[in-house]
Amino acid sequence: MTFAGWAMIAMFVAILVALARPVGGWLFALYEGRTTPLHRVLGPVERGFYRLAGIDPTAEQGWRRYAVHLLVFQLALLLFTYAVLRLQGVLPMNPRGLAGLGADGAMNVAISFTTNTNWQWYSGEVALSNFSQMFGLVIHNFLSAATGIAVAFALFRGFARRQASGVGNFWADVTRVTLYLLLPVSIVYALYLIWSGVPQTFAWSADATTLEGARQTIALGPVASQEAIKMLGTNGGGFFNANSAHPFENPNAITNFVQMLSIFVLGVGLTNTFGRAVGNPRQGWAILSAMLVLFVAGVAVTYWQEAAGNPVLHHLGVAGGNMEGKEVRFGIAGSALFSVVTTAASCGAVNAMHDSFTALGGMIPLFNMQLGEVVVGGVGAGIYGFLLFAILAVFVAGLMVGRTPEYVGKKIEAREVKLAVLAIAALPLCILGFTALASVLPQGLAGPLNKGPHGFTEILYAFSSAAANNGSAFAGISSGTPFYNGLLAVAMWIGRFFIIVPVLAVAGSLAAKTTHPESAGSFPTTGPLWIGLLVGIILIVGGLTFLPGLALGPIADHVAMVRGQLF
C-alpha cells in the first residue's frame, strides 16, 4: 500500500461527500416536479410526450397502480429487446452480417438489461451489431436506471406524506428523470469521453499495421454514448468484452477516476434527496455516513489484500503486490477501488478481473453484492434497499426502548416489517438456492473453470451478481449455456422485481399513515448510535446468511493459499 493510493481513496470519498448536496438538490427538484433551467428547452418535449401517450402527469397513483404500470412497462421493453436480438441478422447497422442470438441467450440478455443487471455472457464487439448495442440495449441503460429512481421517489413520498392514497405518477417520474437528468448529463459525459479518446463512430472496425508488420483489425463502434450512461445509470454492460479494462472504454487514470465517481454520484445524491423529502437533511447524512463506513472498510480490506500479494509467489521469489489480471495504467489502488465501487453499486463494470484477485480481496466485491448492494448501491435501488434495512433497524431500536418503533415520524408496524423482511429475504433465498442447485447438477458443475473452493466461488459469485442486479463476472465461469442463461435470468428477475413490489407496498402503507412528532421516548435516528446500529444490522443479516457460503468459497481459498495450495 502506498500514500498515493490512500490519497486517491480519500480524495474520492471527499469529492463524493461534496457532490451529495448539489446532486441531491437537483434530484429533489425532479422529485417534487419543480421547474428547472432545462425546462425551457426540454419542457415542450415532456409535454409532447404526455399528450402523445395520453398521460396526465398530475394524476396520483396508489402503490398497486404504480407497480402495475411499472411491471407492464418493463415487460414491454423486455419483449422489444428480445425481438431486436433475435432479428439482428435482418436489421440495419449490421455490416458484419451477424446472425441473431439464440432463444436462451437473447432472453438472458433481454432480462439482464431490463433489470439493470447487464450481465453479459457474450463479447459485445463480436456478437452484437451497432443497432443491437444502441437501440436494443442502451435504451434500457436509461429507462432501467430511471425506473430505479422512480421507485425511490415513491418510497420517499411514503415517508413524507400524511394520510395520502397516492405515491406519485410512475410515468411522470420516469420521464422527468430521463429527460432532465440522465439524458443531458450523459450527453456531456459522452463528449468528455470522446475528448479523452473513447471512439464514437458507426464504423465497425479499423485496420492497423503492428510494429511487427502484421495486419490487425480493431473493433470500433458508438462506444462513448454507451459508456456514459453505463456508468451514470449503474448499468455496467460493456461495449467490449474487456469492459472498463479496454482502452477504448477507459483510456487513462483520469477517466478511471471520473468513471468511479459517476457510478456513485446519483446514489450519493439520493441520500440527500431523502433527507430533504422528509424535512430533515440530517436523516440523509446519517444514511450516507453508514454507507461510507461500510464502503471504506471494504476498500481497506481489498486494497490491503491486493497490495500484500500472493504468498505462494513470494515464496518463489516474485515480490510485490498482486498485479495478475490488472491494468498497469490503473495499478493496484485504482483497481481495488474500482472493484469495490462497482460491486457496492449495481454497476458491474470492471477494470480488472475479479477472478485474479486474492481470495479475501475478491471476497469483498462478492460480499458487497450479497448485502443487497446497499453500500450506496444502484441508482434508486441502493437507497430503497437501504431503507428496508433502516425499517428493520428501527424495529430493533423500538424493542430496546420498549415502544412502537418510529422512523422519520412514521410508526413502523407489523405490515412494514413483514414487507421489508420479504424483500430482504428474496435475495439470499435466490442466491443460495440457485448456487446449491448449480453446485450439484452436472450442467452447473460444467461452468467453473477452476476446482475446489475457487470454483465454488465462481458459481456463488455468478448468482450473487445476477440476483443483486450487478452484472459483474468473476471471469472464471462459462455461463453462456442454456442452464446458466435460464437460471441466471430467473435470478435477475427475482432480484429486481421481488424487491420493487414490496418496496412500493411499503410506500403505500406509510403514505396512508399520519406523522408523529419525536418525543423523549423516540429512538434518535441521526446520530452515531443510529449509524452504528444500521451498519450492525446490515452486517449481521449479511454475515449470518452468507458466512457459510463464504467459508466454503473465498475463506477456504485463502486458507489454502496461505498453506501453499492454489486452485
URSULCOR-V598564 format. One record per residue. N is the residue number from 0. RES is the residue in one letter. BURIAL is # if it has 9 or more other C-alpha atoms within 8 Angstrom, else .. Layout:
# URSULCOR-V598564
[[N RES BURIAL] [N RES BURIAL]]
This chain:
# URSULCOR-V598564
[[0 M #] [1 T .] [2 F .] [3 A .] [4 G #] [5 W #] [6 A .] [7 M .] [8 I #] [9 A .] [10 M .] [11 F #] [12 V .] [13 A .] [14 I .] [15 L #] [16 V #] [17 A .] [18 L #] [19 A #] [20 R #] [21 P .] [22 V #] [23 G #] [24 G #] [25 W .] [26 L #] [27 F #] [28 A #] [29 L #] [30 Y #] [31 E .] [32 G .] [33 R .] [34 T .] [35 T .] [36 P .] [37 L .] [38 H #] [39 R .] [40 V .] [41 L #] [42 G #] [43 P #] [44 V .] [45 E #] [46 R .] [47 G .] [48 F .] [49 Y #] [50 R .] [51 L .] [52 A .] [53 G .] [54 I .] [55 D .] [56 P .] [57 T .] [58 A .] [59 E .] [60 Q #] [61 G #] [62 W #] [63 R #] [64 R .] [65 Y #] [66 A #] [67 V .] [68 H #] [69 L #] [70 L .] [71 V .] [72 F .] [73 Q #] [74 L .] [75 A .] [76 L #] [77 L #] [78 L #] [79 F #] [80 T #] [81 Y #] [82 A .] [83 V #] [84 L #] [85 R #] [86 L #] [87 Q #] [88 G #] [89 V .] [90 L #] [91 P .] [92 M .] [93 N #] [94 P .] [95 R .] [96 G .] [97 L #] [98 A .] [99 G #] [100 L #] [101 G .] [102 A .] [103 D #] [104 G #] [105 A #] [106 M #] [107 N #] [108 V #] [109 A #] [110 I #] [111 S #] [112 F #] [113 T #] [114 T #] [115 N #] [116 T #] [117 N #] [118 W #] [119 Q #] [120 W .] [121 Y .] [122 S #] [123 G #] [124 E #] [125 V .] [126 A #] [127 L #] [128 S #] [129 N #] [130 F #] [131 S #] [132 Q #] [133 M #] [134 F .] [135 G #] [136 L #] [137 V #] [138 I #] [139 H #] [140 N #] [141 F #] [142 L #] [143 S #] [144 A #] [145 A #] [146 T #] [147 G #] [148 I #] [149 A #] [150 V #] [151 A #] [152 F #] [153 A #] [154 L #] [155 F #] [156 R #] [157 G #] [158 F #] [159 A #] [160 R #] [161 R #] [162 Q .] [163 A #] [164 S #] [165 G #] [166 V #] [167 G #] [168 N #] [169 F #] [170 W .] [171 A #] [172 D #] [173 V #] [174 T #] [175 R #] [176 V #] [177 T #] [178 L #] [179 Y #] [180 L #] [181 L #] [182 L #] [183 P #] [184 V .] [185 S #] [186 I #] [187 V .] [188 Y #] [189 A #] [190 L #] [191 Y .] [192 L #] [193 I #] [194 W .] [195 S .] [196 G .] [197 V #] [198 P #] [199 Q #] [200 T #] [201 F #] [202 A .] [203 W #] [204 S #] [205 A #] [206 D .] [207 A .] [208 T #] [209 T .] [210 L .] [211 E .] [212 G .] [213 A .] [214 R .] [215 Q .] [216 T .] [217 I .] [218 A .] [219 L #] [220 G #] [221 P #] [222 V #] [223 A #] [224 S #] [225 Q #] [226 E #] [227 A #] [228 I #] [229 K #] [230 M #] [231 L #] [232 G #] [233 T #] [234 N #] [235 G #] [236 G #] [237 G #] [238 F #] [239 F #] [240 N #] [241 A .] [242 N #] [243 S #] [244 A #] [245 H #] [246 P #] [247 F #] [248 E #] [249 N #] [250 P #] [251 N #] [252 A #] [253 I .] [254 T #] [255 N #] [256 F #] [257 V .] [258 Q #] [259 M #] [260 L #] [261 S #] [262 I #] [263 F #] [264 V #] [265 L #] [266 G #] [267 V #] [268 G #] [269 L #] [270 T #] [271 N #] [272 T #] [273 F #] [274 G #] [275 R #] [276 A #] [277 V #] [278 G .] [279 N #] [280 P #] [281 R .] [282 Q #] [283 G #] [284 W #] [285 A #] [286 I #] [287 L #] [288 S #] [289 A #] [290 M #] [291 L #] [292 V #] [293 L #] [294 F #] [295 V .] [296 A .] [297 G #] [298 V #] [299 A .] [300 V #] [301 T #] [302 Y #] [303 W #] [304 Q #] [305 E #] [306 A #] [307 A #] [308 G #] [309 N #] [310 P #] [311 V #] [312 L #] [313 H #] [314 H .] [315 L .] [316 G .] [317 V .] [318 A .] [319 G .] [320 G #] [321 N #] [322 M #] [323 E .] [324 G #] [325 K #] [326 E #] [327 V .] [328 R .] [329 F #] [330 G #] [331 I #] [332 A #] [333 G #] [334 S #] [335 A #] [336 L #] [337 F #] [338 S #] [339 V #] [340 V #] [341 T #] [342 T #] [343 A #] [344 A #] [345 S #] [346 C #] [347 G #] [348 A #] [349 V #] [350 N #] [351 A #] [352 M #] [353 H #] [354 D #] [355 S .] [356 F #] [357 T #] [358 A #] [359 L #] [360 G #] [361 G #] [362 M #] [363 I #] [364 P #] [365 L #] [366 F #] [367 N #] [368 M #] [369 Q #] [370 L #] [371 G #] [372 E #] [373 V #] [374 V #] [375 V #] [376 G #] [377 G #] [378 V #] [379 G #] [380 A #] [381 G #] [382 I #] [383 Y #] [384 G #] [385 F #] [386 L .] [387 L #] [388 F #] [389 A #] [390 I #] [391 L #] [392 A #] [393 V #] [394 F #] [395 V #] [396 A #] [397 G #] [398 L #] [399 M .] [400 V #] [401 G .] [402 R .] [403 T #] [404 P #] [405 E #] [406 Y #] [407 V .] [408 G #] [409 K #] [410 K #] [411 I #] [412 E .] [413 A .] [414 R .] [415 E #] [416 V #] [417 K .] [418 L #] [419 A #] [420 V #] [421 L #] [422 A #] [423 I #] [424 A .] [425 A #] [426 L #] [427 P #] [428 L .] [429 C #] [430 I #] [431 L #] [432 G #] [433 F #] [434 T #] [435 A .] [436 L #] [437 A #] [438 S #] [439 V .] [440 L .] [441 P .] [442 Q .] [443 G #] [444 L #] [445 A .] [446 G #] [447 P #] [448 L .] [449 N .] [450 K #] [451 G .] [452 P #] [453 H #] [454 G #] [455 F #] [456 T #] [457 E #] [458 I #] [459 L #] [460 Y #] [461 A #] [462 F #] [463 S #] [464 S #] [465 A #] [466 A #] [467 A #] [468 N #] [469 N #] [470 G #] [471 S #] [472 A #] [473 F #] [474 A .] [475 G #] [476 I #] [477 S #] [478 S .] [479 G #] [480 T .] [481 P .] [482 F .] [483 Y #] [484 N #] [485 G #] [486 L #] [487 L #] [488 A #] [489 V .] [490 A #] [491 M #] [492 W #] [493 I #] [494 G #] [495 R #] [496 F .] [497 F #] [498 I #] [499 I #] [500 V #] [501 P #] [502 V #] [503 L #] [504 A #] [505 V #] [506 A #] [507 G #] [508 S #] [509 L #] [510 A #] [511 A #] [512 K #] [513 T #] [514 T .] [515 H .] [516 P .] [517 E .] [518 S .] [519 A .] [520 G .] [521 S #] [522 F #] [523 P .] [524 T #] [525 T #] [526 G .] [527 P .] [528 L .] [529 W #] [530 I #] [531 G #] [532 L #] [533 L #] [534 V #] [535 G .] [536 I #] [537 I #] [538 L #] [539 I .] [540 V .] [541 G #] [542 G .] [543 L .] [544 T .] [545 F #] [546 L #] [547 P .] [548 G #] [549 L #] [550 A #] [551 L #] [552 G #] [553 P #] [554 I #] [555 A #] [556 D #] [557 H #] [558 V .] [559 A #] [560 M #] [561 V #] [562 R .] [563 G .] [564 Q .] [565 L .] [566 F #]]
